[in-house]
Amino acid sequence: MTKVISFSELRKIKDNLPDGSVHKIAETLQVPVETVWNYFGGHSYEKGQSCGVHIEPGPDGGFVSLDDTTILDMALELIEVKEV
């Protein structure tokens, strides 16, 4: 399912992840860590892959259209567990 959020909101989610979460998500999904970083706005395509993230210019860093919300959903779950 496609989801559109602001780039700054996506970065805020990444910044609120508990330590080691990017590695945990990558391991669970069996993808390179760089692919998860790319999902959150990184640009490491030598080792990582593109993962259906499309950034359009605009306010708040622009808008991000996510083709697949699996990484986002996992990140939000990890943040929720951290806050409990």
C-alpha positions as CSV (number, residue, x, y, z in Angstrom):
1,M,0.0,0.0,0.0
2,T,1.4,3.4,-0.9
3,K,1.7,6.0,1.8
4,V,2.7,9.7,1.5
5,I,4.4,11.5,4.4
6,S,6.7,14.5,4.7
7,F,10.4,14.0,4.5
8,S,10.9,15.5,7.9
9,E,8.3,13.2,9.4
10,L,10.2,10.2,7.9
11,R,13.5,11.5,9.3
12,K,11.9,12.1,12.7
13,I,10.8,8.4,12.8
14,K,14.3,7.3,11.9
15,D,15.8,9.6,14.6
16,N,13.4,8.1,17.2
17,L,14.4,4.5,16.6
18,P,16.1,2.7,19.4
19,D,19.8,2.0,18.9
20,G,20.4,-1.0,16.6
21,S,16.9,-0.8,15.0
22,V,18.1,-0.2,11.4
23,H,20.3,-3.4,11.7
24,K,17.4,-5.3,13.3
25,I,15.0,-4.3,10.5
26,A,17.6,-5.2,7.9
27,E,18.3,-8.6,9.5
28,T,14.5,-9.4,9.8
29,L,13.9,-8.5,6.1
30,Q,17.1,-10.0,5.0
31,V,18.2,-6.9,3.1
32,P,21.5,-4.9,3.4
33,V,21.5,-2.3,6.2
34,E,22.1,0.4,3.5
35,T,18.7,-0.5,2.0
36,V,17.0,0.4,5.2
37,W,19.1,3.6,5.4
38,N,18.0,4.5,1.9
39,Y,14.4,4.0,2.9
40,F,14.9,6.8,5.5
41,G,16.5,9.2,3.0
42,G,20.0,7.9,2.7
43,H,21.9,7.6,-0.6
44,S,24.0,4.4,-0.2
45,Y,23.3,2.6,-3.5
46,E,26.7,0.9,-3.8
47,K,25.7,-1.7,-1.2
48,G,22.0,-0.9,-0.6
49,Q,19.1,-1.0,-3.0
50,S,16.4,1.5,-3.9
51,C,13.3,0.5,-2.0
52,G,10.4,2.3,-3.5
53,V,10.9,5.7,-1.9
54,H,10.1,8.7,-4.1
55,I,10.9,12.2,-2.8
56,E,9.1,15.2,-4.3
57,P,10.2,18.8,-3.4
58,G,8.0,20.8,-1.1
59,P,7.6,22.2,2.4
60,D,9.0,20.3,5.3
61,G,11.8,18.7,3.2
62,G,9.3,17.6,0.6
63,F,6.9,14.7,0.4
64,V,7.9,11.1,0.3
65,S,5.8,8.5,-1.4
66,L,6.5,5.0,0.0
67,D,5.5,2.1,-2.4
68,D,5.8,-0.4,0.5
69,T,5.3,0.5,4.2
70,T,6.9,-2.7,5.6
71,I,10.0,-0.9,6.9
72,L,8.0,2.1,8.1
73,D,5.5,-0.3,10.0
74,M,8.4,-2.1,11.6
75,A,10.1,1.2,12.6
76,L,6.8,2.4,14.2
77,E,6.4,-0.8,16.1
78,L,10.0,-0.5,17.5
79,I,9.4,3.1,18.6
80,E,6.1,2.0,20.3
81,V,7.9,-0.8,22.2
82,K,10.7,1.7,23.2
83,E,8.1,4.1,24.6
84,V,6.4,1.5,26.8
